[in-house]
Amino acid sequence: MIRQKVIEQLIHEIGQENVFTAPEDLLVLGYDSTPGLHSTPDLVVYPTSSEQVQTIVQIARDHNLPITPRGSGTGLSGGSIPVNGGIVICLNKLNKILEIDEENLTATCQAGVITLDLFNAVAAKGLFYPPDPGSQKISTLAGNVMEDAGGLRGLKYGVTRDYVMALKCVLPDGSLLTTGGKSVKDVAGYAFKDLLVGSEGTLAIITEITVKLIPPPQDKRTLLAYFDDIRIAGAAVSKIIAAKIIPSTLEIMDKATINCVEDYVKIGLPREMAALLLIEVDGHPAKVSEEAEAVEGILKEVKAAEVHVAKDEAEAVKLAEARRTALSALARVSPTTLLEDATVPRSMLADTFALIEQLTKKYGLTVGTFGHAGDGNLHPTVLCDERDAEEMQRAHAFYDELYEQVLAWGGTVSGEHGIGVAKKEYLARQIGPGGVAVMKRIKQSFDPQGILNPGKIFADDQE
């Protein structure tokens, strides 16, 4: 428990209105979007400036208290859950877009800016911020940076890391670090910025971010293809990429997901189909027309059951929004949804779908699979009930066997969700003892007291 003296010190420095200790306030800050994980903090603080974050960290350091940084809690690996109690620093009040620099094509934002708010703000000035995680309506930029969030446009435009130019952050000793800047080229010193992106709040607390903006595409075309066999959909993806066509979006949903989404949004998706691909090409109008025709030709060549081209922007947006609802739609079906983040080389997509189908039958589970097929990032989602211990055991056995093969194929245990609490053992399998040892040394050099987001990334016997 945190002593009253610490609470009074924080209230004095940060303000009574920004310090919460009531059980009902603490309870909701003990979850993120990962099923089955919860741990209540002892105290929650909402800073309103970088300087206040420094003050909180200094107080925590002086009293050797664990700190867990947090945004909107949309993470899917338990990264923002305070597993050791202590102080949660919620950055949602740091929510200002500080600058949109049209000369240098950058935007500078505080940590708690909502992803979609930034997208809309720069779009109003004729600019484009491509990263679009499924949680973009509520996720924060700092959370995106800490998890290196991806999204539907990741295939062509990359992930959050590809757009971060500078970071302001507070280190575990309470000092302030600014790394990077607006210069397009910068190779001065160690690349701290790149180290911090994806570090899941274990090395520093991000308070400001400068991101790169680009001109928006001039045109786009959206296609929807249905398949009688999901493996044919996987083969279609490989053929599209092999034809040197890089769509901005290349998404997949299996039959279970199609039906859940149709129950949810009711837009006329055919329930009998085994899979669908949502494909968007964008860029110069002439190139878009050429690529859309080529994609349509490939879909017919592999014998897609149906191919449709969105008739206008409104229909294209409706289709993309339907894909974004996949997780919400699946979550309505059962008390618990275990969503994973297996990523394989694109050439192995068809084999991965076949493996998921095989393991679903082997373990007697209900599984809906959707994801970013174009970059090999799939989200096999087990629909289950965490109150049923035997079913949960089968679900975890399903993922253990899936990840064993994913790693054998040269894949990764996370394409965009991070490691957090949920995937510590999987990470150890992927990078081996040598990789774990190096990461531990980096963690130790930044945070010798081990107070910043403890209990994450490293398996218990490795800490």
N, C-alpha and C positions, 0 to 999 in steps of 0.2 A: 504493500500500500504506500501511496505517496503521502508524505508527512504534510500536515497543515501548513507548516512554515513554507514549503515549496509552493503550495497553492496560493498562499497570500503573496508571495514574491511575484508569481506570474500575474496575478490580478493587478498588482501594483504597476508592473511593467507593461502589460498588454491590455489591461482594461477588463473590468468585471464582465462586460457584455461579450467578451471574446474567450472567456474561460468557462468550461462546462464540467460539472462534476456529478450532476443528478443521474441516477441509474438509467432513466428512460433516454437521456441524451447519449450516454455511453453505449447503451445496448446497440443502437443502430449503426454506430461507428465500428462495431466489431465484426461486420460482414463485408465482403465484396460480392461479386457475382459468381463466385465459385461455390458449388453445392457442397454441403456437409462441413464447411469450415466456419468456425466462429471463435472469437476470443475477445473478451471485453477489456477495453483500456481502463486505466485508472483515472485518466484525465484527458480532455480534448481541448485544444487551443486553436483558435482561428486568427492567425496573424494577418495584418493588413499592409505589411511592408517587408522588404528584405531585412531591414534592421531588426524588426521584431522577430523574424525567424532566427537571426543571429542570437538575440537575447535568450530565446527559448532554448536553443541548443547549448548555450553557455551554462544556463541554469541546470539543464539535464546532465551536462558533462560534470559539473561540480558535485552533483548528487548521484552520479553513476546510474542514471535512469535511462531505460530503453526509449528510443524515439521511433515512431512509425509515421513517415510522411504519407499523405493521402489526398486524392482529389475527389472525384465523384463515385469512386468505388465500383467501377465497371469492369475491373480486372477479372480474369478467368483462371488465375493460378494461385490466388491467395496472397499476392504480393503486398497488399495494403492492409492485411489483417494483423493486429498487434498481438502476435502469438505469445510474447513475454509480458503483456500488459504495458504499464508505463504510460508515456504521453503520445497521443496521436496529434500530429500537426496537420490540420486540414487546411489546404491552400485555396479553397474556393472563394475566399474574399479577395484574393489577389486576381481580379478578373477584368483588368483593363487592357484594351489594345492600345499600346503606348504610341505607336507610330506605324503608318504605312508609307514607306519610302518609295515613291514611284520612279525616282531617278535611278536608284540602286536595285530596284525590284526586291525589296525585303519588307518584312513586317516584324515589329518587335512587340511582344506581348508578355503580360504577367502569367504566372504559372497556371492560374485557375480559369483562363479564358476557355470557353467551350469551343470545341473543334469546328462545329458547323457555323458558329458565330464569326469566326475568323474567315472561313470560306466565303460566307455571304458578304462580309465587309470588304474583302479584296475584290470579289466579283463585281461589286457596285462601282469599282474603279477600273473595271476592265482587265483584272488580273486573275490569276488562278493559283490556288493552293491545292495540289492534287491529293495528299493523303486523306483517305476517307474510311476510317474504321467503322465497323457496323454500329458502334456506339456513338457515332459522331454527334448526335443530337444532345448528348449529355456528358460525354467524356471530355476531360480537360487536356490542354496541350502538354502540360508537364507530365501527366499520366501517359500520354502518347509517347513522349520522349523516353520516359523511364522504361516502358515496355517495348519501345521501338515498334509502335503499332503499324499495321499494314492497312488493308482494305481492298475494296473491289477494283480500284485502279492500280493496284500494286504491280501487276504484270508489266505494264508499259511505263508507268511513272515512278515506280519504286516505293519505298516505305518512308516512314518519318525520318530515319537517319539521313536519307538523301536530301533532305530539305533543311536540316538544322545547320545554321551558320555560326551561331554564338549562343553561349549559355552563361547566365549569372547564377551562381549557386553558393550555398553555405556548406562548408565542410564540417566534419564532426567535431573539430576543435573550436568551432564558432567563427572561424575566419571566412572572409568573402573571396570567392574566386570568380573571375571573368575569363572565359576562354573562347577563342574564335573572334570573329568580327564580320564586317560587311564586305571585306575584300574577297573577291572571287577565288583568288589564289593565296594561300597562306600555309607555308610549311615551316614556320618558326617554332622550334622546340617540339616537345612531346605533344601528341594529338589528344589532349585531355578531353576535348569535346567528344571525340569518337569513343573514348573509353566510357564516358558518362552516359551516353545514349545506350539504353538497354540495360543499365546497371541496377534497375529496379529499386532505387532508393537506398542502396546499401553503401554507396560511396559518398553521396552528397545530396542535398535537398535543392532542387531547381526552383528558382524564384522568377527568372525572366528567360525568355527564349527569343532569338532572332531567327526567322526562317526565310528561306529563298522562295520567291514567287516567280511564276513564268506566265507568258501570254497564254490565254485560253485557246483551245483548238477552234478552228474556224467552222468546222462541220463535224457531224457524227452520224452514224447509222447503227441502229440496234436490230439484231436478229435474235429469234428464239427458235430453237430446234428441239424436237422431241425424239426420243429413241425407245425402241422396244427392248433394248438390252443396254445396261449401263456400261458394259465393257466397250460397246461400239462408241459410246459417248467419249470414253477415255481415249480410244484410238483416234477419234475426230480431233481431239485437242492436240495430240501428238502430231497429226498431219498438218494442222493449221500452223503450228510453230515451225515444223520442218519446211513448210512453204515460205518461211521467212516473213510471215505476217505476225505482227505483235499487236493484238487488239488491246484497247485500253481496259476492257473488261472481258473476262472469259470465266464465267461462273457455272457451277453445276449444282443440281439438286436431284436426289434419288426419289424413288416412288413414295416412300414414307414421308419425306419432306414435302414433296409436291402436294400430297393429300392434306397434310397439316396446314400448309400455307393456304391452300384453297378453302379449307374450313374457316380460316382466319380472315382472309381478305376477299374471297369470292370474286375472282376476276376471270373465271372460266378456264383454269388450267385443267388439262385432261387427266383424270385420275388414274386411267388405266396404263399410262406410260411409265416405263421403268426409269427414265431420267429425262432431264432437260438441260440444255446449255443456253445461257444468256450471254450473248456476244455483242460487244460494242466496239466499233472501229472509229477512230477520230483523227483529225488533222486537216490538211488542205483538201478542199472539196474534190479535186480530181483524184487524189490518192485514196480518199475515203470511198469513192465510187468504185475504184479499181479493186480495193481490198475487200469491200463488201461482196462484190461479184465473185471474187476468188474464194472467199469463205463459203458462200452459198454453193459454189461448185464442189468444194470439198465435202460439205454436208450431204449433198446429193450422191457424191461418189461413194461415201461410206454407208449409204442407204439409211439416212435419218428418216424416221417415219413421217415427220412433218417439218417444214421450214417456213417461218413467218418473218416478215420484215415489218418493224413498227411503222405505222403509217404517218406518225407525226411525233413531235417532242413530248406531247402529253402522254401518249401511249408508251413511249420509251421510259419516261419517268415512272409511270405506273409499274412497269415490269421490273425496273431496278428496285423500286420500293418494296415490291413483293419479295424479291430476293433478300432484302435487308431484314425482312420480318421472319426469316427462317427460324432463328433461334427462339424468338418469342412464340412463334406458332408451335414449335415442338414442345416448348415448356408448358403449354396449356394441356398437354396430353397426359402427363404423369406427374406425380409429386416431385420427382427429382430428375434433372437432366444433367448427365455427365458429358460435358463437351470437351473434346480433345483437339489437338492441333498438329496432327501428323503431317509431315511434309516430305515428299519424295522427289527424286529427279522426274521430270515430266514424262520421260520414256517409260516410267514404271507405273503410270496412272492406271492403265487397264488392269495390270496385275494387282494393284492395291485395291481396286474395287472388287476384284474377284476374291481377294483375301478377306476383305471385310464381310463379304457375303458368306464365305465359308465359316468364318469365326462367329458370325451372328447365329448360324445354325448350330454350330458346335456348342456354344454356351447358352443357347435357348433364350436369346435376348431380343428386344425390339430396338432397332438401331436406325436412325435417320442420318444420312450423310449429305452434306452440302459443303461448299467451299470454293476456293479460288483455284479452279482447275488449271488455269493457264500458268500458274507458278507452282503447281504441284502441292498446294497447301489445302489439305482436306480437314473437315471437321466431323468425324464420325461421332455421333451423339447417341449415347445409350439412354433410353427412356426407362426409368426405374423408380424405385422407392427406397430411400435410404433407411427406412424403418425395417426393411427386409434384409437382414444380415446375409442370408444365403444368396440372395439376388445380387447384392453389392459385391460379394466375393466373386461371383461369376463375371460381373462387369469389370472388376479390376483384373481378373485373369484374361479377359478379352483384350484389354489394353496392353497388358504385359506382353502377350504373344504378338499383338499387332506391332508394338514398338520394337520388339526384337527383330522382326523382319524388316521394318522400316530402316533401322540402323544397318542391317546387313545389306540393304540396297543402296546405302550411301545417303540416306535421308537424315532428317533431324527431328528431335523430339518437340521442337517448337519453331514455327515459322513466324509467329507474331504474338503469341499470348504470354511469353516469358516463362520463367521457371517457378519463382515464388516458393510456396510450400508444396504445391501439388506435384511438381515434377523433379524434385531434388534427386531422387534415386535414378530417374531416367537420365538426367544430365550426367551423373557420375558414370553411367554406362556409356554414354556417347563420347565424352572427352577423356575418360580414363583417369587413373591416379595422377599422372603427370600434369594433365590439364587442371585438375582440381587443385593440386598443390600450388600452381602458378596463380590461379585465381585467389586462393587463400592468402598468398603473400601480398597481392595487390590490395585486397580487403584490409589486411593488417596494417599496411603502410598508410592507408587513408584513415583508418578507424581503429587505432590500437586498443581503445577501450571496449570496442565491440558494441557500441550503444545504438548504432544507426541501422534500423530495420533488421534486427537480429532474427535468426531462425529461418532466413530465406536463402535460397540457391544451394547451400551446402547441406548434404545429408547429415543427420545428427551425429553419426560417428566420425564425421570429417571436420567438425567445428573445433 
